[in-house]
């Protein structure tokens, strides 16, 4: 049976990661071009940098949730064998899907956080083209939040089906598993 405490813990962690990713999208940096006091140069002024912290927080919490699920399921390949059938097949597909979604979410959150923390330091002479005030594109943190949501759902389903396949395993002859698989041959 799937551990309800683990499922609830991972759900709460993923929910907080999702909320942080959404907050990062809402609070991403913006920039304005300003002239210096002598009116010789134009330069960029950036507002709050809080979304970088939100993005990194979401990244770390998502990683924590993924590590908890992976450790609890012994990375799908280690530990006691799973019973053949639909639950094992579904668990395998969900395991792969979960890691793909996790990787995409982590890349989006990391790229958004790094780009949001980068502030250009260029100046241009007054009257020329204004400097390029680069900021994170709209939607990078939103894409990360979307894949955090997908990762949370798929990882919970993966752990449920993994537990179902793990709990229903019966060794040959109904004897306790001896580890070598020759327990019924006496």
Residue, then its C-alpha position, 0 to 999 in steps of 0.5 A: x500500500x502506498x504510504x499516505x504520509x509520503x504522498x501527502x508530504x510530496x503533494x504539499x512540497x510540490x504545491x509550494x513549489x508550484x506556488x513559488x513558480x507562479x509567484x516568480x512569474x508574477x514578480x519577474x524583474x522589469x527594467x527601465x532606461x534612465x538618464x544620468x544626472x548630467x544627461x551624458x549616458x543612458x543606463x538600465x535600472x531594474x526593479x525587485x529581484x525577488x523572483x530569482x529567489x522564488x524560482x530557486x526555491x521552487x527548483x529546490x522544493x521540486x527536487x526535494x519532492x522528486x528525491x523523496x519519491x525516488x528514494x521511497x520507490x528505490x529508483x524503480x529498479x532496486x529493491x524487491x521485484x515488482x509483479x508482472x502486469x498492468x501496474x508495473x507497466x503503468x509505473x514504468x511509463x509514469x516513472x519515465x514521464x515523471x523524470x522527463x517532466x521534472x527535467x523540463x521543469x528544472x530547466x525552465x526554473x533554472x533558466x528563468x532564475x539565472x536570466x532574471x538575476x542577470x542585469x546588464x551594466x551597459x551604458x550608451x551615450x545620450x542621444x544614441x540608441x537606448x541600452x538593451x535592458x535584458x529581462x527574463x521572457x514572459x512565460x519562462x517561469x509559467x512554463x516551469x510552474x506548468x511542468x512542476x504541476x505535471x511532475x507532481x501529478x505524475x510522480x504521485x501516480x507513479x508512486x501509487x502504481x509502483x506500490x500496487x505492483x510492489x505489494x502484489x508480488x508473490x514469490x514462486x510457490x508462495x514461499x518467502x523470497x530467498x533472494x536467489x530464486x531457487x527456494x522451491x527447488x529442494 
